[in-house]
Amino acid sequence: MAELFQKDTAYGVELLNSILEDGEESERLIVLRQMARMLSLFSRKARISWIDES
């Protein structure tokens, strides 16, 4: 799911907003954990890219 959020950020935002509005606590925790994983993947890729450029 984290990879999907990274590829289609608009979908990720829409899903997150929907779950925050109407979802149950367990759904909110799952989607927030996946968003955090996506941000971690993005951060790791950015660092690798920066290192490669140096």
DSSP file (Angstrom, degrees, kcal/mol; ACC not computed):
  #  RESIDUE AA STRUCTURE BP1 BP2  ACC     N-H-->O    O-->H-N    N-H-->O    O-->H-N    TCO  KAPPA ALPHA  PHI   PSI    X-CA   Y-CA   Z-CA
    1    1 A M     >        0   0    0      0, 0.0     4,-2.3     0, 0.0     5,-0.2   0.000 360.0 360.0 360.0 -38.1    0.0    0.0    0.0
    2    2 A A  H  >  +     0   0    0      1,-0.2     4,-2.0     2,-0.2     5,-0.1   0.890 360.0  51.9 -60.2 -39.0    2.9    2.4    0.8
    3    3 A E  H  > S+     0   0    0      1,-0.2     4,-2.1     2,-0.2    -1,-0.2   0.879 107.6  52.6 -65.1 -36.9    4.2    2.0   -2.8
    4    4 A L  H  > S+     0   0    0      2,-0.2     4,-2.6     1,-0.2    -2,-0.2   0.917 108.2  50.5 -63.9 -43.8    0.7    2.8   -4.1
    5    5 A F  H  < S+     0   0    0     -4,-2.3     7,-0.3     1,-0.2    -1,-0.2   0.889 110.5  50.5 -60.2 -38.6    0.6    6.0   -2.1
    6    6 A Q  H  < S+     0   0    0     -4,-2.0     3,-0.4    -5,-0.2    -1,-0.2   0.891 114.2  43.1 -68.4 -38.5    4.0    6.9   -3.5
    7    7 A K  H  < S+     0   0    0     -4,-2.1     2,-0.4     1,-0.3    -2,-0.2   0.852 127.6  28.4 -74.9 -35.3    2.9    6.3   -7.1
    8    8 A D     X  +     0   0    0     -4,-2.6     4,-1.9    -5,-0.2     3,-0.3  -0.725  65.1 170.3-130.7  81.4   -0.5    8.0   -6.8
    9    9 A T  H  > S+     0   0    0     -2,-0.4     4,-2.6    -3,-0.4     5,-0.2   0.828  77.5  59.5 -64.9 -32.6   -0.3   10.7   -4.1
   10   10 A A  H  > S+     0   0    0      1,-0.2     4,-2.4     2,-0.2    -1,-0.2   0.918 107.0  47.2 -62.3 -42.0   -3.8   12.1   -5.1
   11   11 A Y  H  > S+     0   0    0     -3,-0.3     4,-3.0     2,-0.2     5,-0.2   0.913 110.7  53.0 -63.7 -42.4   -5.3    8.7   -4.3
   12   12 A G  H  X S+     0   0    0     -4,-1.9     4,-2.6    -7,-0.3    -2,-0.2   0.911 110.3  46.3 -59.7 -43.9   -3.4    8.6   -1.0
   13   13 A V  H  X S+     0   0    0     -4,-2.6     4,-2.7     2,-0.2    -1,-0.2   0.923 113.7  48.9 -64.7 -44.6   -4.7   12.0    0.1
   14   14 A E  H  X S+     0   0    0     -4,-2.4     4,-2.2     2,-0.2    -2,-0.2   0.921 113.9  45.9 -61.7 -45.0   -8.3   11.1   -0.9
   15   15 A L  H  X S+     0   0    0     -4,-3.0     4,-2.7     2,-0.2     5,-0.2   0.928 112.5  50.4 -64.2 -45.4   -8.1    7.8    0.9
   16   16 A L  H  X S+     0   0    0     -4,-2.6     4,-2.6    -5,-0.2     5,-0.2   0.931 111.5  47.9 -59.5 -47.1   -6.5    9.3    4.0
   17   17 A N  H  X S+     0   0    0     -4,-2.7     4,-1.9     1,-0.2    -1,-0.2   0.907 112.3  49.9 -61.1 -41.9   -9.2   12.1    4.1
   18   18 A S  H  X S+     0   0    0     -4,-2.2     4,-2.9    -5,-0.2     5,-0.5   0.920 113.2  45.1 -62.8 -44.8  -12.0    9.5    3.7
   19   19 A I  H  X S+     0   0    0     -4,-2.7     4,-1.8     1,-0.2    -2,-0.2   0.876 111.1  52.9 -69.7 -36.8  -10.6    7.3    6.5
   20   20 A L  H  < S+     0   0    0     -4,-2.6    -1,-0.2    -5,-0.2    -2,-0.2   0.864 116.9  40.3 -65.3 -33.8  -10.0   10.2    8.8
   21   21 A E  H  < S+     0   0    0     -4,-1.9    -2,-0.2    -5,-0.2    -1,-0.2   0.940 137.5   7.4 -76.5 -50.1  -13.7   11.3    8.3
   22   22 A D  H  < S+     0   0    0     -4,-2.9    -3,-0.2    -5,-0.2    -2,-0.2   0.527  99.8 106.3-116.7  -9.3  -15.5    8.0    8.3
   23   23 A G     <  -     0   0    0     -4,-1.8     2,-0.1    -5,-0.5    -4,-0.0  -0.236  65.6-112.9 -79.9 163.3  -13.1    5.3    9.3
   24   24 A E     >  -     0   0    0      1,-0.1     4,-2.3    -2,-0.0     3,-0.3  -0.439  37.1-100.5 -84.8 166.1  -12.8    3.3   12.4
   25   25 A E  H  > S+     0   0    0      1,-0.2     4,-2.5     2,-0.2     5,-0.2   0.886 122.4  53.9 -57.2 -41.5   -9.7    3.7   14.7
   26   26 A S  H  > S+     0   0    0      1,-0.2     4,-1.9     2,-0.2    -1,-0.2   0.890 109.4  48.7 -62.7 -38.5   -8.1    0.5   13.4
   27   27 A E  H  > S+     0   0    0     -3,-0.3     4,-2.6     2,-0.2     5,-0.2   0.906 110.3  51.4 -66.2 -41.6   -8.4    1.7    9.8
   28   28 A R  H  X S+     0   0    0     -4,-2.3     4,-2.3     1,-0.2     5,-0.2   0.909 110.0  49.3 -61.5 -42.5   -6.9    5.1   10.7
   29   29 A L  H  X S+     0   0    0     -4,-2.5     4,-2.1    -5,-0.2    -1,-0.2   0.903 111.7  49.1 -64.7 -40.9   -4.0    3.4   12.4
   30   30 A I  H  X S+     0   0    0     -4,-1.9     4,-2.2    -5,-0.2    -2,-0.2   0.947 113.7  44.3 -64.1 -48.8   -3.3    1.2    9.4
   31   31 A V  H  X S+     0   0    0     -4,-2.6     4,-2.3     1,-0.2    -2,-0.2   0.878 113.4  50.8 -68.4 -35.8   -3.4    4.0    6.9
   32   32 A L  H  X S+     0   0    0     -4,-2.3     4,-2.2    -5,-0.2    -1,-0.2   0.886 109.8  50.7 -67.0 -37.4   -1.3    6.3    9.0
   33   33 A R  H  X S+     0   0    0     -4,-2.1     4,-2.0    -5,-0.2    -2,-0.2   0.897 111.4  48.2 -64.8 -39.9    1.3    3.5    9.4
   34   34 A Q  H  X S+     0   0    0     -4,-2.2     4,-2.3     2,-0.2    -2,-0.2   0.882 110.4  51.1 -68.3 -37.9    1.3    3.0    5.6
   35   35 A M  H  X S+     0   0    0     -4,-2.3     4,-2.4     2,-0.2    -2,-0.2   0.907 109.5  50.5 -65.2 -40.7    1.7    6.7    5.1
   36   36 A A  H  X S+     0   0    0     -4,-2.2     4,-2.0     1,-0.2    -2,-0.2   0.896 110.1  50.4 -63.0 -39.5    4.7    6.8    7.5
   37   37 A R  H  X S+     0   0    0     -4,-2.0     4,-2.5     2,-0.2    -2,-0.2   0.905 109.3  51.4 -64.6 -40.9    6.2    3.9    5.6
   38   38 A M  H  X S+     0   0    0     -4,-2.3     4,-2.4     1,-0.2    -2,-0.2   0.915 109.9  48.9 -62.2 -43.4    5.8    5.7    2.3
   39   39 A L  H  X S+     0   0    0     -4,-2.4     4,-2.4     1,-0.2    -1,-0.2   0.865 110.1  52.0 -65.5 -35.4    7.5    8.8    3.7
   40   40 A S  H  X S+     0   0    0     -4,-2.0     4,-2.5     2,-0.2    -2,-0.2   0.917 110.0  48.3 -65.2 -43.8   10.3    6.6    5.0
   41   41 A L  H  X S+     0   0    0     -4,-2.5     4,-2.3     2,-0.2    -2,-0.2   0.913 112.5  49.2 -61.4 -42.9   10.7    5.1    1.6
   42   42 A F  H  X S+     0   0    0     -4,-2.4     4,-2.2     1,-0.2    -2,-0.2   0.914 111.4  49.0 -63.1 -43.6   10.7    8.5    0.0
   43   43 A S  H  X S+     0   0    0     -4,-2.4     4,-2.2     1,-0.2    -2,-0.2   0.907 110.7  50.4 -63.6 -42.9   13.3    9.8    2.4
   44   44 A R  H  X S+     0   0    0     -4,-2.5     4,-2.3     1,-0.2    -1,-0.2   0.908 110.8  49.0 -62.5 -42.9   15.6    6.8    1.9
   45   45 A K  H  X S+     0   0    0     -4,-2.3     4,-2.4     1,-0.2    -1,-0.2   0.884 109.9  52.1 -64.9 -38.1   15.4    7.3   -1.9
   46   46 A A  H  X S+     0   0    0     -4,-2.2     4,-2.4     2,-0.2    -1,-0.2   0.904 110.0  48.4 -65.1 -41.3   16.2   11.0   -1.6
   47   47 A R  H  X S+     0   0    0     -4,-2.2     4,-2.6     2,-0.2    -2,-0.2   0.916 111.9  48.9 -65.2 -42.5   19.2   10.3    0.6
   48   48 A I  H  X S+     0   0    0     -4,-2.3     4,-2.5     1,-0.2    -2,-0.2   0.918 111.8  49.5 -63.2 -42.5   20.5    7.6   -1.9
   49   49 A S  H  X S+     0   0    0     -4,-2.4     4,-1.6     1,-0.2    -1,-0.2   0.912 111.3  49.1 -61.5 -43.1   20.0   10.0   -4.8
   50   50 A W  H  X S+     0   0    0     -4,-2.4     4,-1.1     1,-0.2    -2,-0.2   0.902 111.8  48.8 -64.5 -41.5   21.9   12.8   -2.9
   51   51 A I  H  < S+     0   0    0     -4,-2.6     3,-0.5     1,-0.2    -2,-0.2   0.908 109.3  52.8 -64.7 -41.8   24.7   10.4   -2.1
   52   52 A D  H  < S+     0   0    0     -4,-2.5    -1,-0.2     1,-0.2    -2,-0.2   0.838 107.5  52.3 -62.9 -33.5   24.9    9.3   -5.8
   53   53 A E  H  <        0   0    0     -4,-1.6    -1,-0.2     1,-0.2    -2,-0.2   0.759 360.0 360.0 -74.5 -24.5   25.2   12.9   -6.9
   54   54 A S     <        0   0    0     -4,-1.1    -1,-0.2    -3,-0.5    -2,-0.2   0.482 360.0 360.0 -73.4 360.0   28.1   13.6   -4.6
